[in-house]
Amino acid sequence: MTVEELKIKLNLELVAGKEGLQGEIKGGFVGDLLSVVMGKAKEGNVWITIQSHVNIVAVAVLTGSACIIVSEGFKVEEDAIAKADEENIPILTTKKSSYEMVSDLVAKGIKNI
């Protein structure tokens, strides 16, 4: 499944990284502590977090994440949006909790969360 397909299926809002929507999703990871994400997230993962600052983009690039989903309705900071556009890292947002997002991803066939 591509990031764009996931965006449509889960009714997520794209706030940055439009050029990266064709990235292939291989699994998922949930985490808010950036050092843990850096050590455990895998290439092609959907990364769910409540973090919304510019450092999430650097971590997504480092781990090869397919996209970032910012949950709980948190607003993504402008500098993070600009950096994600520059790096072609899609940032999607939802008002759902991280738990609800994991449930939705598993229901759509995305495992390894």
C-alpha positions as CSV (number, residue, x, y, z in Angstrom):
1,M,0.0,0.0,0.0
2,T,1.3,3.5,-0.8
3,V,1.1,6.5,1.6
4,E,-1.5,8.1,-0.7
5,E,-3.7,5.0,-0.5
6,L,-3.4,4.9,3.3
7,K,-4.3,8.7,3.4
8,I,-7.4,8.0,1.5
9,K,-8.5,4.8,3.3
10,L,-8.1,6.3,6.7
11,N,-9.2,9.9,5.9
12,L,-6.0,11.5,7.0
13,E,-5.1,15.1,6.4
14,L,-1.9,15.7,4.5
15,V,0.0,18.7,5.9
16,A,3.4,18.2,4.2
17,G,5.5,16.1,1.9
18,K,3.1,15.8,-1.0
19,E,6.0,14.6,-3.2
20,G,6.5,11.5,-1.0
21,L,2.9,10.1,-1.3
22,Q,4.0,7.2,-3.6
23,G,6.2,5.7,-0.9
24,E,5.5,2.1,-0.2
25,I,4.4,1.2,3.4
26,K,6.1,-2.0,4.8
27,G,5.0,-1.8,8.4
28,G,4.5,0.5,11.3
29,F,6.0,1.9,14.5
30,V,4.5,3.9,17.3
31,G,6.7,6.1,19.5
32,D,7.2,9.5,21.0
33,L,10.7,9.2,22.3
34,L,12.9,10.1,19.4
35,S,15.9,8.1,20.5
36,V,13.7,5.0,20.7
37,V,12.3,5.6,17.2
38,M,15.8,6.1,15.8
39,G,16.8,2.7,17.2
40,K,13.8,0.6,16.4
41,A,11.8,2.1,13.5
42,K,12.4,0.4,10.2
43,E,12.6,1.6,6.6
44,G,9.1,1.9,5.1
45,N,7.3,2.2,8.4
46,V,4.4,4.4,9.1
47,W,5.5,6.2,12.2
48,I,2.7,7.4,14.6
49,T,3.6,10.0,17.2
50,I,2.3,13.0,19.1
51,Q,5.5,14.9,18.4
52,S,5.1,17.7,16.0
53,H,8.4,19.7,15.9
54,V,11.1,19.8,13.2
55,N,13.1,17.0,14.7
56,I,10.5,14.4,13.7
57,V,11.5,15.0,10.1
58,A,15.2,14.3,10.8
59,V,14.3,11.1,12.5
60,A,12.0,10.0,9.7
61,V,14.8,10.6,7.1
62,L,17.3,8.8,9.3
63,T,15.0,5.7,9.7
64,G,13.6,5.8,6.1
65,S,10.0,6.1,7.4
66,A,7.4,6.1,4.6
67,C,5.5,8.8,6.5
68,I,4.7,10.3,9.8
69,I,1.2,10.4,11.3
70,V,0.8,13.0,14.0
71,S,-2.1,11.8,16.2
72,E,-4.3,13.2,18.9
73,G,-5.1,16.4,16.9
74,F,-1.6,17.9,17.6
75,K,-0.8,20.8,15.2
76,V,2.4,20.3,13.2
77,E,4.9,23.2,13.6
78,E,5.6,25.4,10.5
79,D,9.3,24.6,10.5
80,A,8.5,20.9,10.5
81,I,6.2,21.3,7.6
82,A,8.8,23.2,5.6
83,K,11.5,20.6,6.3
84,A,9.1,17.7,5.5
85,D,8.3,19.4,2.1
86,E,12.1,19.8,1.5
87,E,12.8,16.1,2.4
88,N,9.6,14.7,0.7
89,I,8.5,13.1,4.0
90,P,4.7,13.0,4.1
91,I,3.2,14.2,7.4
92,L,-0.4,13.3,8.0
93,T,-2.6,14.3,10.9
94,T,-5.6,12.8,12.7
95,K,-7.6,13.6,15.7
96,K,-7.7,9.9,16.6
97,S,-5.5,8.6,19.4
98,S,-2.3,6.7,18.6
99,Y,-4.1,3.5,19.8
100,E,-7.0,4.1,17.4
101,M,-4.5,4.7,14.5
102,V,-2.7,1.4,15.3
103,S,-6.1,-0.4,15.2
104,D,-6.9,1.2,11.9
105,L,-3.6,0.3,10.4
106,V,-3.8,-3.3,11.5
107,A,-7.4,-3.5,10.1
108,K,-6.0,-2.3,6.7
109,G,-3.3,-5.1,6.8
110,I,-0.3,-3.1,8.0
111,K,1.6,-5.2,10.5
112,N,4.8,-4.9,12.6
113,I,3.4,-2.1,14.8
